[in-house]
């Protein structure tokens, strides 16, 4: 990824909003070029990222004012997505940048998340404002339920994957946080009465290589079939932990685990986002998304 071109499909039909979106993409494009010059990276990227954040927050406020002016029915959830970016995602990414001294990898992570978030947010959330596509956050769990799920996931990640995780987004909507290099699993459980629950777990390869290296005490550099099978088993054990603490009121039966491509994951999001859809960072060791569809 070394350049960004504006796609007119991203236009929502409100001039000042479309102009702001183009400007945000332009800023990210310039940062991509800055990151290729090691002599300029730290200071230039530091200042550029500050400008991106300042402009993004100004845009969020203006977009929210517009939604209120037209009495947009999805305002509260849409504002919640902005709040999550303001209060969780950007601070977590900034922390990683500072801890890694604006290394090439940390800047790539920052830009990758921002590009993915901007693209999916505009294509889905913003175009829904003007009715260009249907509203997709149909089923919304209560905040205390999300908080309980997060509290169950964090110790499970520390115990099983040997990483200290932090929540980055409460409403992950399919952003590609791994530049296509992800391991994706779907675990399907049956409950009494014929009900089915699907769990989607998406790992950045970097996270899996780190976790398995820590577990076996030997550095692993390549994702092969052994790594894939090990990750599948860890995912099932992870769900045993989570299920005991949060999800199921009854004993579930695992019907099957499937390996998916990232594109297949995105297709499951097309008709509506999973009610529980979370993104976690692990302090530079990779990203992890966890989604539940009932």
N, C-alpha and C positions, 0 to 999 in steps of 0.2 A: 504494500500500500504506500505509494509515494505521491499520489495526487488525488484530489477530490474534484469532481465535476458536478455541478448542480443538475439534478434531475427534475424536470418540470412536473413529473408526477407527484413531487413532494408539495407542490402548491396547493393551498387549501382554499384560495379564493378571497383572502382578506389581505390587501396589499401590504399593510405595515407588518403583519405577521410573516408573510412570505419573504419580505425584505430582511427581516431579522433572522429568519432561518438561513437565508443565503449568506448573511454575514457570519453566522456561527460556523457554517461549513467552510467559509473562506479563512477564518481564523485557524481552524483545525488544519486546513491544508497548508498554511504557512508554517505551523508548528511541525508538521510532518517533515517539511524541508529543513527546518532548523535542526531537527534531531539527527540529521545525517552528518552534520558538521560538529565533530567532537570538540573542537576548540571553542565553539560558541554555545554548545548545548546547555550547560548549566544555567548561566545567567539569562541567555535568550529565552530558553524554555520556561524558566522561572517567571520572567516578566510576561511572556506570552500566555502562560496558563492563568496567571492572575487576571489578565485582561479578558481571557475567555470566560472565566468564572464571573467577573463583574458584569460582563455583557449578558451572559446567560441569566443571571439573577434579575437584571433589569428587564429582560425579555419576559421572564416568567411573570413578573408583577404586571406588566402591560397586557399580557395574554389573559391573565386572571381577571383584570379589570374589564376586558372585552367580553369574557364569558359571563360576568355578572351583568353587564349592560344588555345582553340578549337573553338573560334568564336561562342559560344553558343548563339542562337537567343533569348533566354529568359533571357539573362544576366541582362538587366536593371530592369526588374520586380523582378528578384531573388535578386539582390543587394538591391532593395528597401525593400524587406522583411527583409533582414539582417539589413539595416539601421533602420527600424522601431523597431526591437528588441533592437538594440544598443541605439537608441535615445529616444524611448518611453517606451517600455515594461519593460526593465530591470531597468531604473531609477524610474519608477512608483512603481515597486515591491520593490526596495531598500528603497524608501521613506516609504512605508508601514512597512517594517521590522524595520526601525529606529524608527518610531512613536510608534510602539507597542513593542519596546525593545526586538526584536527577540523572541516574544512569540511563543508558539507551533503552534497556529493557523496561525500566519503570515508566519512562516517558511513552514507550510503545503501548504499555498496559493502559495508561491514562487515555491516550488518544484512541485506542481500540474500543475501550468502554464508551467514550464520548461519541465516537462515530456510530457505534451500534445503537446506543441509547437514542441519539438524535434521529437516526433514520427510522427506527421502529416507533418512537414516540410521535414523530410527525406523520408517518404513514398511517398509524392506527389512531392514536389519541387525538391529534390535532385535526385530522381530516374528519373525524366523527363530529367535531364542533359544528362544521358546516354541512353535515349530513352526507358527505361523500362516501362514507362507509358506515355500517352499523356500529353501535357502541358495543365493545367486547368485554368489559368488566361486568358481566351480568350477575354473578354470584359473589357477594362480598362477605367474608367471615368477619366476626367481631374482632376488634383489636386485641382483646385479652386472649382470644384463641391463637392469634398469630404470635403474641408474646410467649404463650405457653409452649408453642411449637419451637420457637427460637431457643427457649431455655432448655428444651430437651435435646436440640441438635448440637449446641455448643460443647457440652461435655462429651457427647458421643464422638465428635470430631477430634477432640483432644485425646480421648482414650484410644480410639481405633486408628486414626490417621496421624497421630503425634503432631498435630498442628493446633495453634491457638487461633480460633476463627472469630470473625466479627461480622455482624450483619451489615451488608452494603445496601440492599434494596428489599423492601417488603412486597414489591410488585414487579418481579422480574418478568419481562415480556419478550424474551427470546433474543436479547442482545448477544452477539457473538463475541464472547470475552476471550476467545482462544485462537483467533485467526483460523478457524476451521480445524484446529488440532484439539479435539475434545473426545472423551470417552463418554458415551451416553447409554443409559440403561433404563428400561421400563420394567418395573416389577408389578405384576398383577395379582391382587388378592381377592378371594371370594369371602363374602360374609353371609350370615344367615339371611334367609329370605331372598336369595338370588342376587343380592347387591354385589357390586364390584368396585374396588378401589384401585386406581392406577397411580403408581409412584414413579416420577421421572427424576433421575439423578444424573447431572451433567458435570463432569470433571474436566478441568483443564489438565492436559497431559502433564504439565509441569508439577501439578499437585500430586498426581498419582506416582510419578517417578520419585518425588521427594518422600512421600509417605512410605512406599514400599522399601526404599533405600534405608529409611530409619528403622523399619520393622525388622529387616533381615540383617542390618548392620553391614551392608555392602552396597556400593553405589550402582544404581541401575540407570542406564542412559537411553534405552530404547523401549518403546511400547511394543511388545510382541504378544503372541497368544498366551504365554504364561502370565504376563502382566494383566492381560484382559481378563483371564479366568480368576486371577487373584482379586482383581477389582470387583468382579461380579460377586465373589464370595464375601468380600468386605461390605459390599452394598447390602447384601441380604442380612448380614450380622448387624449392620447399622440399623436396618429396619426393625430387627428384633428389639434393639435398644429403644428406638423411637416409639415403637408400638406399645411398649410397656409403659411409657411415660406420657403418651399424648393421644394417639390417633384412634385406637380401636376400643370400643366398649365391650367387645366380644372377641373371642379368639379367632384370628383370621387364618385362612389357608392360602399359602402361596401357590398360585396356579402356574406361574411361569415367569422367567426373567428373559427379556429380549435385549440384544444389543442393537441400538439404533444409530443411524447417522444423524448429524446435527440437522440436516435438511428434513429428515423425518420428524425430528422433534418440532421443528418450526411448523410443519404441516398440522401437527396436533393442536397447535395454537391458533389455527386459522379461523375456526368457528367460535372461538372464545377462549379466554385465558383460564388456566386452572385457578380455583378460588385461593389456594395456598400456593404462592409462587415466590420463592425467596432466593436471593443471591448473597453469597458469603465470600469474603476475602480472608486470606490467611497470612497477612504480613509479608507479602512478596513471594510466598510459596505456591501461589496459584489460586484460581477461583473455583467455586462450587455452587451449582444451582440445585435447588430441591423443590419439586412441585408435586402437588396432590390433586388428582381429579377423581371425584366420587360419582 
